[in-house]
Amino acid sequence: MRLLVVEDDPMLGESLVTTLRNMSYVVDWVKDGQHALNALIKEDFDLAIMDIGLPIIDGIQIIKELRARGSELPILILTARDSLHDRVTGLDAGADDYLLKPFELDELTARVRALLRRRKVRSESALVFDLVRLEPNSHQVFYKGEEVSLSRREYTLLEIFMTRPKQVFTRQQLEQAIYGWSEDVGSNALEVHVHHLRKKFYPELIRTIRGIGYTLIESSKASNDD
């Protein structure tokens, strides 16, 4: 799961990022509304945790813009604005939940889990590609009916591919989805995960599109031109 924290308070932002990464989420952090909007439009996240009073673009405007574009991204508002009017404004703009500052980190993480569960319920149907079956609800993966053990990042990579099996993903898209922006990534880390998936399923499962990236290939259509 990849989360975006949008918070201009450096101490709070650092605390949120550390807490959420310790829960094994991939977490990116921006400190103003313009960078937040750009990231949320151009990249894929599973949830946004957003302050309202942001530099450049207000959080409410960001939410309105995302909803106008048809985004269903779960959004948790963090704010010190505690009036009923402010809460109603945030929820009416399209936020999914509202947490007042100051708050306990345990409550925030519980709300994050709840929002992610709701999203998973809407998309918990099994993903099937060729002879590979991925069960989002249980995080189990099967090949020819036999369960395959994957690491967390191998599972995330396979899920990305199987969610959009006809798409060619660039190296940058995949690295950002698995590691986020700030994590130090080895030059061949992605290739290692791809190699492991090919070995655990079939060699041609993930085809390298030279100069572009990677895509899935059905075993019946696979060729040896990678």
SULQUIUR-V9734 format. One record per pair of residues at least 24 apart in sequence whose C-alpha atoms are under 8 Angstrom apart, sorted by the first residue. I is the first residue (numbers start at 0). J is the second residue. If there is no record, write none. Layout:
# SULQUIUR-V9734
I:J
I:J
This chain:
# SULQUIUR-V9734
0:24
0:25
0:44
0:45
0:155
1:25
1:26
1:27
1:43
1:44
1:45
1:46
1:176
1:177
1:179
2:26
2:27
2:44
2:45
2:46
2:47
2:48
3:27
3:28
3:29
3:44
3:46
3:47
3:48
4:28
4:29
4:47
4:48
4:49
5:29
5:30
5:31
5:32
5:35
5:47
5:48
5:49
5:50
6:30
6:31
6:49
6:50
6:53
7:31
7:50
7:53
7:54
15:104
18:104
19:108
25:176
25:177
25:178
25:179
26:179
27:179
27:180
27:181
30:54
31:55
31:56
32:56
32:57
32:58
32:61
35:61
36:61
39:65
40:65
42:172
43:176
44:72
44:176
45:72
45:73
45:115
46:72
46:73
46:74
46:75
46:111
46:114
46:115
47:72
47:73
47:74
47:75
48:74
48:75
48:76
48:77
49:74
49:75
49:76
49:77
50:76
50:77
50:78
51:76
51:77
51:78
52:78
59:89
59:92
62:92
62:93
62:94
63:92
63:93
66:93
73:114
73:115
73:118
75:111
126:161
126:162
127:161
128:161
128:164
128:217
129:217
129:218
131:200
133:158
142:200
147:199
152:177
152:192
153:192
153:193
153:195
153:196
156:192
157:196
160:214
160:215
161:215
164:214
164:215
165:214
165:215
166:214
166:215
167:208
167:211
167:212
167:213
167:214
168:211
168:212
168:213
168:214
169:211
169:212
169:213
170:211
170:212
170:213
